[in-house]
Amino acid sequence: MYRWAPWSWAVVLAAAAAAEFAALWPILADGGDPVRGPIVVFNLVGGSFAACGLIAWRRRPDSRSGALMTAAGFAFLCRQRSASATRRWR
């Protein structure tokens, strides 16, 4: 089993935090239109999936559930980010 270096966990955690911030940035910076509640909830769910997946992956590296949760969280955040980017240009 491949073991990650200790600093690599910090890099992945920083990437998760940056993805969460990028997904929430249109909500935080937009001063015009009111923000719908489900959009905020979906962005927060993606961030929590990525964070909890990283914790699970770090604690039990032999189990793939943490890696799957992390991938699902990143996919969720990327999907929300692309959806907010396309809404902005319409």
MARDREN-97598 format. One record per atom (N, C-alpha, C): residue number from 0; residue in three letters; chain; x, y, z. Coordinates in Angstrom, 3 decimals, m for minus. Example, Ala and Ser with C-alpha at 12.3 -4.5 7.8 and 13.67 -1.06 7.14 Angstrom:
BEGIN
<keti resi="0" resn="ALA" chain="A" xx="13.190" yy="m5.690" zz="7.800"/>
<keti resi="0" resn="ALA" chain="A" xx="12.300" yy="m4.500" zz="7.800"/>
<keti resi="0" resn="ALA" chain="A" xx="13.200" yy="m3.300" zz="7.800"/>
<keti resi="1" resn="SER" chain="A" xx="12.850" yy="m2.250" zz="7.080"/>
<keti resi="1" resn="SER" chain="A" xx="13.670" yy="m1.060" zz="7.140"/>
<keti resi="1" resn="SER" chain="A" xx="12.900" yy="0.030" zz="7.870"/>
end
This chain:
BEGIN
<keti resi="0" resn="MET" chain="A" xx="0.836" yy="m1.181" zz="0.000"/>
<keti resi="0" resn="MET" chain="A" xx="0.000" yy="0.000" zz="0.000"/>
<keti resi="0" resn="MET" chain="A" xx="0.880" yy="1.242" zz="0.000"/>
<keti resi="1" resn="TYR" chain="A" xx="0.594" yy="2.141" zz="m0.885"/>
<keti resi="1" resn="TYR" chain="A" xx="1.344" yy="3.381" zz="m0.990"/>
<keti resi="1" resn="TYR" chain="A" xx="0.928" yy="4.332" zz="0.126"/>
<keti resi="2" resn="ARG" chain="A" xx="1.894" yy="4.877" zz="0.828"/>
<keti resi="2" resn="ARG" chain="A" xx="1.632" yy="5.839" zz="1.893"/>
<keti resi="2" resn="ARG" chain="A" xx="2.008" yy="7.234" zz="1.402"/>
<keti resi="3" resn="TRP" chain="A" xx="1.127" yy="8.152" zz="1.623"/>
<keti resi="3" resn="TRP" chain="A" xx="1.389" yy="9.531" zz="1.230"/>
<keti resi="3" resn="TRP" chain="A" xx="2.378" yy="10.176" zz="2.188"/>
<keti resi="4" resn="ALA" chain="A" xx="3.122" yy="11.122" zz="1.666"/>
<keti resi="4" resn="ALA" chain="A" xx="4.013" yy="11.915" zz="2.510"/>
<keti resi="4" resn="ALA" chain="A" xx="3.165" yy="12.840" zz="3.388"/>
<keti resi="5" resn="PRO" chain="A" xx="3.653" yy="13.199" zz="4.567"/>
<keti resi="5" resn="PRO" chain="A" xx="2.849" yy="14.050" zz="5.455"/>
<keti resi="5" resn="PRO" chain="A" xx="2.477" yy="15.403" zz="4.843"/>
<keti resi="6" resn="TRP" chain="A" xx="3.347" yy="15.981" zz="4.069"/>
<keti resi="6" resn="TRP" chain="A" xx="3.039" yy="17.279" zz="3.475"/>
<keti resi="6" resn="TRP" chain="A" xx="2.009" yy="17.179" zz="2.367"/>
<keti resi="7" resn="SER" chain="A" xx="1.855" yy="16.007" zz="1.745"/>
<keti resi="7" resn="SER" chain="A" xx="0.900" yy="15.876" zz="0.641"/>
<keti resi="7" resn="SER" chain="A" xx="m0.544" yy="15.993" zz="1.127"/>
<keti resi="8" resn="TRP" chain="A" xx="m0.795" yy="15.599" zz="2.378"/>
<keti resi="8" resn="TRP" chain="A" xx="m2.148" yy="15.766" zz="2.923"/>
<keti resi="8" resn="TRP" chain="A" xx="m2.488" yy="17.244" zz="3.048"/>
<keti resi="9" resn="ALA" chain="A" xx="m1.508" yy="18.041" zz="3.412"/>
<keti resi="9" resn="ALA" chain="A" xx="m1.738" yy="19.481" zz="3.521"/>
<keti resi="9" resn="ALA" chain="A" xx="m2.033" yy="20.099" zz="2.154"/>
<keti resi="10" resn="VAL" chain="A" xx="m1.383" yy="19.587" zz="1.119"/>
<keti resi="10" resn="VAL" chain="A" xx="m1.628" yy="20.096" zz="m0.238"/>
<keti resi="10" resn="VAL" chain="A" xx="m3.051" yy="19.765" zz="m0.685"/>
<keti resi="11" resn="VAL" chain="A" xx="m3.483" yy="18.532" zz="m0.443"/>
<keti resi="11" resn="VAL" chain="A" xx="m4.832" yy="18.135" zz="m0.849"/>
<keti resi="11" resn="VAL" chain="A" xx="m5.872" yy="18.890" zz="m0.023"/>
<keti resi="12" resn="LEU" chain="A" xx="m5.616" yy="19.098" zz="1.254"/>
<keti resi="12" resn="LEU" chain="A" xx="m6.535" yy="19.854" zz="2.094"/>
<keti resi="12" resn="LEU" chain="A" xx="m6.618" yy="21.310" zz="1.639"/>
<keti resi="13" resn="ALA" chain="A" xx="m5.483" yy="21.886" zz="1.247"/>
<keti resi="13" resn="ALA" chain="A" xx="m5.490" yy="23.251" zz="0.718"/>
<keti resi="13" resn="ALA" chain="A" xx="m6.249" yy="23.321" zz="m0.599"/>
<keti resi="14" resn="ALA" chain="A" xx="m6.128" yy="22.288" zz="m1.429"/>
<keti resi="14" resn="ALA" chain="A" xx="m6.887" yy="22.257" zz="m2.681"/>
<keti resi="14" resn="ALA" chain="A" xx="m8.387" yy="22.160" zz="m2.410"/>
<keti resi="15" resn="ALA" chain="A" xx="m8.771" yy="21.393" zz="m1.393"/>
<keti resi="15" resn="ALA" chain="A" xx="m10.190" yy="21.294" zz="m1.030"/>
<keti resi="15" resn="ALA" chain="A" xx="m10.716" yy="22.628" zz="m0.516"/>
<keti resi="16" resn="ALA" chain="A" xx="m9.917" yy="23.303" zz="0.303"/>
<keti resi="16" resn="ALA" chain="A" xx="m10.329" yy="24.610" zz="0.812"/>
<keti resi="16" resn="ALA" chain="A" xx="m10.428" yy="25.628" zz="m0.320"/>
<keti resi="17" resn="ALA" chain="A" xx="m9.494" yy="25.581" zz="m1.262"/>
<keti resi="17" resn="ALA" chain="A" xx="m9.540" yy="26.502" zz="m2.398"/>
<keti resi="17" resn="ALA" chain="A" xx="m10.746" yy="26.213" zz="m3.286"/>
<keti resi="18" resn="ALA" chain="A" xx="m11.075" yy="24.944" zz="m3.482"/>
<keti resi="18" resn="ALA" chain="A" xx="m12.253" yy="24.605" zz="m4.287"/>
<keti resi="18" resn="ALA" chain="A" xx="m13.531" yy="25.055" zz="m3.596"/>
<keti resi="19" resn="GLU" chain="A" xx="m13.600" yy="24.901" zz="m2.284"/>
<keti resi="19" resn="GLU" chain="A" xx="m14.771" yy="25.367" zz="m1.531"/>
<keti resi="19" resn="GLU" chain="A" xx="m14.906" yy="26.882" zz="m1.626"/>
<keti resi="20" resn="PHE" chain="A" xx="m13.798" yy="27.584" zz="m1.480"/>
<keti resi="20" resn="PHE" chain="A" xx="m13.826" yy="29.041" zz="m1.585"/>
<keti resi="20" resn="PHE" chain="A" xx="m14.219" yy="29.487" zz="m2.989"/>
<keti resi="21" resn="ALA" chain="A" xx="m13.690" yy="28.801" zz="m4.000"/>
<keti resi="21" resn="ALA" chain="A" xx="m14.038" yy="29.148" zz="m5.379"/>
<keti resi="21" resn="ALA" chain="A" xx="m15.511" yy="28.877" zz="m5.669"/>
<keti resi="22" resn="ALA" chain="A" xx="m16.069" yy="27.828" zz="m5.067"/>
<keti resi="22" resn="ALA" chain="A" xx="m17.481" yy="27.533" zz="m5.272"/>
<keti resi="22" resn="ALA" chain="A" xx="m18.372" yy="28.540" zz="m4.558"/>
<keti resi="23" resn="LEU" chain="A" xx="m17.920" yy="29.037" zz="m3.408"/>
<keti resi="23" resn="LEU" chain="A" xx="m18.726" yy="29.986" zz="m2.649"/>
<keti resi="23" resn="LEU" chain="A" xx="m18.465" yy="31.441" zz="m3.040"/>
<keti resi="24" resn="TRP" chain="A" xx="m17.425" yy="31.712" zz="m3.806"/>
<keti resi="24" resn="TRP" chain="A" xx="m17.082" yy="33.091" zz="m4.147"/>
<keti resi="24" resn="TRP" chain="A" xx="m18.202" yy="33.831" zz="m4.877"/>
<keti resi="25" resn="PRO" chain="A" xx="m18.872" yy="33.240" zz="m5.871"/>
<keti resi="25" resn="PRO" chain="A" xx="m19.968" yy="33.980" zz="m6.513"/>
<keti resi="25" resn="PRO" chain="A" xx="m21.097" yy="34.331" zz="m5.540"/>
<keti resi="26" resn="ILE" chain="A" xx="m21.277" yy="33.515" zz="m4.535"/>
<keti resi="26" resn="ILE" chain="A" xx="m22.315" yy="33.790" zz="m3.542"/>
<keti resi="26" resn="ILE" chain="A" xx="m21.874" yy="34.914" zz="m2.614"/>
<keti resi="27" resn="LEU" chain="A" xx="m20.615" yy="34.882" zz="m2.203"/>
<keti resi="27" resn="LEU" chain="A" xx="m20.113" yy="35.879" zz="m1.269"/>
<keti resi="27" resn="LEU" chain="A" xx="m19.893" yy="37.234" zz="m1.929"/>
<keti resi="28" resn="ALA" chain="A" xx="m19.454" yy="37.244" zz="m3.175"/>
<keti resi="28" resn="ALA" chain="A" xx="m19.094" yy="38.488" zz="m3.837"/>
<keti resi="28" resn="ALA" chain="A" xx="m20.260" yy="39.140" zz="m4.565"/>
<keti resi="29" resn="ASP" chain="A" xx="m21.298" yy="38.384" zz="m4.872"/>
<keti resi="29" resn="ASP" chain="A" xx="m22.419" yy="38.934" zz="m5.622"/>
<keti resi="29" resn="ASP" chain="A" xx="m23.264" yy="39.800" zz="m4.708"/>
<keti resi="30" resn="GLY" chain="A" xx="m23.383" yy="41.052" zz="m5.036"/>
<keti resi="30" resn="GLY" chain="A" xx="m24.150" yy="41.955" zz="m4.200"/>
<keti resi="30" resn="GLY" chain="A" xx="m25.520" yy="42.279" zz="m4.764"/>
<keti resi="31" resn="GLY" chain="A" xx="m25.812" yy="41.801" zz="m5.959"/>
<keti resi="31" resn="GLY" chain="A" xx="m27.057" yy="42.179" zz="m6.615"/>
<keti resi="31" resn="GLY" chain="A" xx="m28.225" yy="41.254" zz="m6.328"/>
<keti resi="32" resn="ASP" chain="A" xx="m28.250" yy="40.142" zz="m6.987"/>
<keti resi="32" resn="ASP" chain="A" xx="m29.384" yy="39.233" zz="m6.893"/>
<keti resi="32" resn="ASP" chain="A" xx="m29.376" yy="38.476" zz="m5.573"/>
<keti resi="33" resn="PRO" chain="A" xx="m30.570" yy="38.154" zz="m5.059"/>
<keti resi="33" resn="PRO" chain="A" xx="m30.608" yy="37.314" zz="m3.859"/>
<keti resi="33" resn="PRO" chain="A" xx="m30.147" yy="35.897" zz="m4.188"/>
<keti resi="34" resn="VAL" chain="A" xx="m29.524" yy="35.264" zz="m3.216"/>
<keti resi="34" resn="VAL" chain="A" xx="m28.971" yy="33.927" zz="m3.408"/>
<keti resi="34" resn="VAL" chain="A" xx="m29.998" yy="32.908" zz="m2.942"/>
<keti resi="35" resn="ARG" chain="A" xx="m30.218" yy="31.904" zz="m3.778"/>
<keti resi="35" resn="ARG" chain="A" xx="m31.140" yy="30.841" zz="m3.398"/>
<keti resi="35" resn="ARG" chain="A" xx="m30.464" yy="29.931" zz="m2.380"/>
<keti resi="36" resn="GLY" chain="A" xx="m31.244" yy="29.467" zz="m1.422"/>
<keti resi="36" resn="GLY" chain="A" xx="m30.730" yy="28.630" zz="m0.346"/>
<keti resi="36" resn="GLY" chain="A" xx="m30.122" yy="27.320" zz="m0.796"/>
<keti resi="37" resn="PRO" chain="A" xx="m30.754" yy="26.588" zz="m1.738"/>
<keti resi="37" resn="PRO" chain="A" xx="m30.176" yy="25.304" zz="m2.148"/>
<keti resi="37" resn="PRO" chain="A" xx="m28.777" yy="25.423" zz="m2.743"/>
<keti resi="38" resn="ILE" chain="A" xx="m28.469" yy="26.528" zz="m3.382"/>
<keti resi="38" resn="ILE" chain="A" xx="m27.131" yy="26.694" zz="m3.961"/>
<keti resi="38" resn="ILE" chain="A" xx="m26.077" yy="26.737" zz="m2.852"/>
<keti resi="39" resn="VAL" chain="A" xx="m26.370" yy="27.463" zz="m1.788"/>
<keti resi="39" resn="VAL" chain="A" xx="m25.441" yy="27.536" zz="m0.662"/>
<keti resi="39" resn="VAL" chain="A" xx="m25.288" yy="26.168" zz="m0.012"/>
<keti resi="40" resn="VAL" chain="A" xx="m26.407" yy="25.478" zz="0.179"/>
<keti resi="40" resn="VAL" chain="A" xx="m26.366" yy="24.158" zz="0.813"/>
<keti resi="40" resn="VAL" chain="A" xx="m25.567" yy="23.180" zz="m0.033"/>
<keti resi="41" resn="PHE" chain="A" xx="m25.767" yy="23.167" zz="m1.354"/>
<keti resi="41" resn="PHE" chain="A" xx="m25.030" yy="22.254" zz="m2.230"/>
<keti resi="41" resn="PHE" chain="A" xx="m23.541" yy="22.529" zz="m2.175"/>
<keti resi="42" resn="ASN" chain="A" xx="m23.147" yy="23.793" zz="m2.138"/>
<keti resi="42" resn="ASN" chain="A" xx="m21.718" yy="24.119" zz="m2.044"/>
<keti resi="42" resn="ASN" chain="A" xx="m21.128" yy="23.661" zz="m0.717"/>
<keti resi="43" resn="LEU" chain="A" xx="m21.858" yy="23.837" zz="0.362"/>
<keti resi="43" resn="LEU" chain="A" xx="m21.362" yy="23.407" zz="1.664"/>
<keti resi="43" resn="LEU" chain="A" xx="m21.309" yy="21.886" zz="1.776"/>
<keti resi="44" resn="VAL" chain="A" xx="m22.255" yy="21.202" zz="1.154"/>
<keti resi="44" resn="VAL" chain="A" xx="m22.236" yy="19.730" zz="1.167"/>
<keti resi="44" resn="VAL" chain="A" xx="m21.005" yy="19.211" zz="0.426"/>
<keti resi="45" resn="GLY" chain="A" xx="m20.677" yy="19.811" zz="m0.709"/>
<keti resi="45" resn="GLY" chain="A" xx="m19.480" yy="19.394" zz="m1.447"/>
<keti resi="45" resn="GLY" chain="A" xx="m18.209" yy="19.585" zz="m0.632"/>
<keti resi="46" resn="GLY" chain="A" xx="m18.116" yy="20.709" zz="0.064"/>
<keti resi="46" resn="GLY" chain="A" xx="m16.948" yy="20.949" zz="0.905"/>
<keti resi="46" resn="GLY" chain="A" xx="m16.859" yy="19.986" zz="2.073"/>
<keti resi="47" resn="SER" chain="A" xx="m18.011" yy="19.670" zz="2.664"/>
<keti resi="47" resn="SER" chain="A" xx="m17.973" yy="18.733" zz="3.792"/>
<keti resi="47" resn="SER" chain="A" xx="m17.650" yy="17.318" zz="3.334"/>
<keti resi="48" resn="PHE" chain="A" xx="m18.104" yy="16.938" zz="2.148"/>
<keti resi="48" resn="PHE" chain="A" xx="m17.731" yy="15.626" zz="1.613"/>
<keti resi="48" resn="PHE" chain="A" xx="m16.224" yy="15.554" zz="1.389"/>
<keti resi="49" resn="ALA" chain="A" xx="m15.646" yy="16.596" zz="0.827"/>
<keti resi="49" resn="ALA" chain="A" xx="m14.204" yy="16.592" zz="0.578"/>
<keti resi="49" resn="ALA" chain="A" xx="m13.428" yy="16.549" zz="1.895"/>
<keti resi="50" resn="ALA" chain="A" xx="m13.839" yy="17.348" zz="2.882"/>
<keti resi="50" resn="ALA" chain="A" xx="m13.125" yy="17.375" zz="4.158"/>
<keti resi="50" resn="ALA" chain="A" xx="m13.270" yy="16.058" zz="4.923"/>
<keti resi="51" resn="CYS" chain="A" xx="m14.485" yy="15.544" zz="5.001"/>
<keti resi="51" resn="CYS" chain="A" xx="m14.692" yy="14.276" zz="5.724"/>
<keti resi="51" resn="CYS" chain="A" xx="m14.016" yy="13.113" zz="4.996"/>
<keti resi="52" resn="GLY" chain="A" xx="m14.005" yy="13.160" zz="3.669"/>
<keti resi="52" resn="GLY" chain="A" xx="m13.307" yy="12.134" zz="2.915"/>
<keti resi="52" resn="GLY" chain="A" xx="m11.811" yy="12.159" zz="3.174"/>
<keti resi="53" resn="LEU" chain="A" xx="m11.245" yy="13.358" zz="3.275"/>
<keti resi="53" resn="LEU" chain="A" xx="m9.813" yy="13.459" zz="3.583"/>
<keti resi="53" resn="LEU" chain="A" xx="m9.507" yy="12.930" zz="4.975"/>
<keti resi="54" resn="ILE" chain="A" xx="m10.378" yy="13.208" zz="5.924"/>
<keti resi="54" resn="ILE" chain="A" xx="m10.168" yy="12.692" zz="7.285"/>
<keti resi="54" resn="ILE" chain="A" xx="m10.254" yy="11.168" zz="7.286"/>
<keti resi="55" resn="ALA" chain="A" xx="m11.275" yy="10.624" zz="6.620"/>
<keti resi="55" resn="ALA" chain="A" xx="m11.426" yy="9.168" zz="6.569"/>
<keti resi="55" resn="ALA" chain="A" xx="m10.266" yy="8.511" zz="5.825"/>
<keti resi="56" resn="TRP" chain="A" xx="m9.813" yy="9.135" zz="4.769"/>
<keti resi="56" resn="TRP" chain="A" xx="m8.704" yy="8.595" zz="3.977"/>
<keti resi="56" resn="TRP" chain="A" xx="m7.414" yy="8.617" zz="4.786"/>
<keti resi="57" resn="ARG" chain="A" xx="m7.227" yy="9.645" zz="5.563"/>
<keti resi="57" resn="ARG" chain="A" xx="m6.017" yy="9.755" zz="6.381"/>
<keti resi="57" resn="ARG" chain="A" xx="m6.022" yy="8.723" zz="7.518"/>
<keti resi="58" resn="ARG" chain="A" xx="m7.188" yy="8.516" zz="8.119"/>
<keti resi="58" resn="ARG" chain="A" xx="m7.267" yy="7.593" zz="9.255"/>
<keti resi="58" resn="ARG" chain="A" xx="m7.201" yy="6.137" zz="8.828"/>
<keti resi="59" resn="ARG" chain="A" xx="m7.812" yy="5.797" zz="7.695"/>
<keti resi="59" resn="ARG" chain="A" xx="m7.821" yy="4.417" zz="7.207"/>
<keti resi="59" resn="ARG" chain="A" xx="m7.447" yy="4.394" zz="5.728"/>
<keti resi="60" resn="PRO" chain="A" xx="m6.164" yy="4.456" zz="5.421"/>
<keti resi="60" resn="PRO" chain="A" xx="m5.747" yy="4.518" zz="4.019"/>
<keti resi="60" resn="PRO" chain="A" xx="m6.029" yy="3.235" zz="3.241"/>
<keti resi="61" resn="ASP" chain="A" xx="m6.215" yy="2.107" zz="3.932"/>
<keti resi="61" resn="ASP" chain="A" xx="m6.511" yy="0.854" zz="3.226"/>
<keti resi="61" resn="ASP" chain="A" xx="m7.934" yy="0.828" zz="2.679"/>
<keti resi="62" resn="SER" chain="A" xx="m8.840" yy="1.557" zz="3.309"/>
<keti resi="62" resn="SER" chain="A" xx="m10.229" yy="1.606" zz="2.855"/>
<keti resi="62" resn="SER" chain="A" xx="m10.360" yy="2.684" zz="1.777"/>
<keti resi="63" resn="ARG" chain="A" xx="m11.088" yy="2.387" zz="0.738"/>
<keti resi="63" resn="ARG" chain="A" xx="m11.251" yy="3.339" zz="m0.365"/>
<keti resi="63" resn="ARG" chain="A" xx="m12.448" yy="4.266" zz="m0.192"/>
<keti resi="64" resn="SER" chain="A" xx="m13.167" yy="4.142" zz="0.913"/>
<keti resi="64" resn="SER" chain="A" xx="m14.335" yy="5.004" zz="1.103"/>
<keti resi="64" resn="SER" chain="A" xx="m13.925" yy="6.465" zz="1.295"/>
<keti resi="65" resn="GLY" chain="A" xx="m12.806" yy="6.711" zz="1.951"/>
<keti resi="65" resn="GLY" chain="A" xx="m12.336" yy="8.078" zz="2.108"/>
<keti resi="65" resn="GLY" chain="A" xx="m11.937" yy="8.703" zz="0.786"/>
<keti resi="66" resn="ALA" chain="A" xx="m11.259" yy="7.928" zz="m0.049"/>
<keti resi="66" resn="ALA" chain="A" xx="m10.880" yy="8.435" zz="m1.375"/>
<keti resi="66" resn="ALA" chain="A" xx="m12.118" yy="8.702" zz="m2.226"/>
<keti resi="67" resn="LEU" chain="A" xx="m13.114" yy="7.834" zz="m2.109"/>
<keti resi="67" resn="LEU" chain="A" xx="m14.350" yy="8.020" zz="m2.864"/>
<keti resi="67" resn="LEU" chain="A" xx="m15.100" yy="9.260" zz="m2.390"/>
<keti resi="68" resn="MET" chain="A" xx="m15.157" yy="9.464" zz="m1.086"/>
<keti resi="68" resn="MET" chain="A" xx="m15.817" yy="10.664" zz="m0.559"/>
<keti resi="68" resn="MET" chain="A" xx="m15.084" yy="11.940" zz="m0.987"/>
<keti resi="69" resn="THR" chain="A" xx="m13.761" yy="11.888" zz="m0.977"/>
<keti resi="69" resn="THR" chain="A" xx="m12.983" yy="13.045" zz="m1.407"/>
<keti resi="69" resn="THR" chain="A" xx="m13.231" yy="13.356" zz="m2.874"/>
<keti resi="70" resn="ALA" chain="A" xx="m13.226" yy="12.330" zz="m3.705"/>
<keti resi="70" resn="ALA" chain="A" xx="m13.489" yy="12.529" zz="m5.133"/>
<keti resi="70" resn="ALA" chain="A" xx="m14.901" yy="13.050" zz="m5.360"/>
<keti resi="71" resn="ALA" chain="A" xx="m15.863" yy="12.529" zz="m4.605"/>
<keti resi="71" resn="ALA" chain="A" xx="m17.245" yy="13.001" zz="m4.746"/>
<keti resi="71" resn="ALA" chain="A" xx="m17.362" yy="14.468" zz="m4.327"/>
<keti resi="72" resn="GLY" chain="A" xx="m16.671" yy="14.840" zz="m3.260"/>
<keti resi="72" resn="GLY" chain="A" xx="m16.700" yy="16.234" zz="m2.824"/>
<keti resi="72" resn="GLY" chain="A" xx="m16.095" yy="17.177" zz="m3.850"/>
<keti resi="73" resn="PHE" chain="A" xx="m14.934" yy="16.789" zz="m4.417"/>
<keti resi="73" resn="PHE" chain="A" xx="m14.322" yy="17.621" zz="m5.455"/>
<keti resi="73" resn="PHE" chain="A" xx="m15.205" yy="17.693" zz="m6.694"/>
<keti resi="74" resn="ALA" chain="A" xx="m15.806" yy="16.585" zz="m7.069"/>
<keti resi="74" resn="ALA" chain="A" xx="m16.704" yy="16.589" zz="m8.238"/>
<keti resi="74" resn="ALA" chain="A" xx="m17.911" yy="17.475" zz="m7.983"/>
<keti resi="75" resn="PHE" chain="A" xx="m18.426" yy="17.426" zz="m6.778"/>
<keti resi="75" resn="PHE" chain="A" xx="m19.575" yy="18.248" zz="m6.423"/>
<keti resi="75" resn="PHE" chain="A" xx="m19.206" yy="19.723" zz="m6.477"/>
<keti resi="76" resn="LEU" chain="A" xx="m18.041" yy="20.074" zz="m5.958"/>
<keti resi="76" resn="LEU" chain="A" xx="m17.604" yy="21.471" zz="m5.974"/>
<keti resi="76" resn="LEU" chain="A" xx="m17.308" yy="21.952" zz="m7.390"/>
<keti resi="77" resn="CYS" chain="A" xx="m16.696" yy="21.100" zz="m8.205"/>
<keti resi="77" resn="CYS" chain="A" xx="m16.413" yy="21.491" zz="m9.596"/>
<keti resi="77" resn="CYS" chain="A" xx="m17.702" yy="21.664" zz="m10.382"/>
<keti resi="78" resn="ARG" chain="A" xx="m18.682" yy="20.810" zz="m10.115"/>
<keti resi="78" resn="ARG" chain="A" xx="m19.966" yy="20.917" zz="m10.796"/>
<keti resi="78" resn="ARG" chain="A" xx="m20.663" yy="22.215" zz="m10.403"/>
<keti resi="79" resn="GLN" chain="A" xx="m20.653" yy="22.544" zz="m9.126"/>
<keti resi="79" resn="GLN" chain="A" xx="m21.287" yy="23.773" zz="m8.678"/>
<keti resi="79" resn="GLN" chain="A" xx="m20.543" yy="24.992" zz="m9.216"/>
<keti resi="80" resn="ARG" chain="A" xx="m19.232" yy="24.906" zz="m9.293"/>
<keti resi="80" resn="ARG" chain="A" xx="m18.446" yy="26.030" zz="m9.809"/>
<keti resi="80" resn="ARG" chain="A" xx="m18.733" yy="26.250" zz="m11.289"/>
<keti resi="81" resn="SER" chain="A" xx="m18.807" yy="25.174" zz="m12.055"/>
<keti resi="81" resn="SER" chain="A" xx="m19.091" yy="25.331" zz="m13.482"/>
<keti resi="81" resn="SER" chain="A" xx="m20.521" yy="25.810" zz="m13.704"/>
<keti resi="82" resn="ALA" chain="A" xx="m21.446" yy="25.386" zz="m12.857"/>
<keti resi="82" resn="ALA" chain="A" xx="m22.829" yy="25.838" zz="m12.987"/>
<keti resi="82" resn="ALA" chain="A" xx="m22.941" yy="27.321" zz="m12.668"/>
<keti resi="83" resn="SER" chain="A" xx="m22.210" yy="27.791" zz="m11.656"/>
<keti resi="83" resn="SER" chain="A" xx="m22.269" yy="29.208" zz="m11.319"/>
<keti resi="83" resn="SER" chain="A" xx="m21.570" yy="30.048" zz="m12.390"/>
<keti resi="84" resn="ALA" chain="A" xx="m20.539" yy="29.508" zz="m13.022"/>
<keti resi="84" resn="ALA" chain="A" xx="m19.850" yy="30.252" zz="m14.082"/>
<keti resi="84" resn="ALA" chain="A" xx="m20.736" yy="30.384" zz="m15.312"/>
<keti resi="85" resn="THR" chain="A" xx="m21.485" yy="29.352" zz="m15.650"/>
<keti resi="85" resn="THR" chain="A" xx="m22.357" yy="29.454" zz="m16.824"/>
<keti resi="85" resn="THR" chain="A" xx="m23.553" yy="30.335" zz="m16.542"/>
<keti resi="86" resn="ARG" chain="A" xx="m24.040" yy="30.370" zz="m15.307"/>
<keti resi="86" resn="ARG" chain="A" xx="m25.152" yy="31.274" zz="m14.973"/>
<keti resi="86" resn="ARG" chain="A" xx="m24.725" yy="32.726" zz="m15.062"/>
<keti resi="87" resn="ARG" chain="A" xx="m23.473" yy="33.004" zz="m14.748"/>
<keti resi="87" resn="ARG" chain="A" xx="m23.008" yy="34.374" zz="m14.751"/>
<keti resi="87" resn="ARG" chain="A" xx="m22.989" yy="34.952" zz="m16.174"/>
<keti resi="88" resn="TRP" chain="A" xx="m22.694" yy="34.134" zz="m17.173"/>
<keti resi="88" resn="TRP" chain="A" xx="m22.546" yy="34.623" zz="m18.536"/>
<keti resi="88" resn="TRP" chain="A" xx="m23.841" yy="34.624" zz="m19.317"/>
<keti resi="89" resn="ARG" chain="A" xx="m24.916" yy="34.170" zz="m18.741"/>
<keti resi="89" resn="ARG" chain="A" xx="m26.202" yy="34.167" zz="m19.452"/>
<keti resi="89" resn="ARG" chain="A" xx="m26.954" yy="35.432" zz="m19.233"/>
end
